Amino acid sequence: MLRIDKDSDGYVTRLRLRGRIQSDCVASIRSAMDDGCTHKVLDLNDVTLVDVAVVRFLISCENEGIEVVQCSPYIREWMVRERAEGAQLEPSHDN
């Protein structure tokens, strides 16, 4: 089960995520981030388990400029591997 704690000062939104994050939680996380703040932070210090869809979501968050902090080593490594696999699947532009 996922718990989302939100702190926002009008400029920075920080979401502290706790527990297990599954793909069906992504919409709730996106909704909680959608508050008009220019800087967003996802704090994963208390996240215990994720699935591949969540890893891909976290990668897309970083690509959008959202900070992913206090990420466990296993999640960070999984993100690195997913990025590498995604880069290998992209078509070459060497023509």
Summary of the structure (lengths in Angstrom):
residues: 95
radius of gyration: 14.2
end to end distance: 47.8
largest distance: 48.2
contacts: 237
relative contact order: 0.16
helix: 42%
strand: 34%
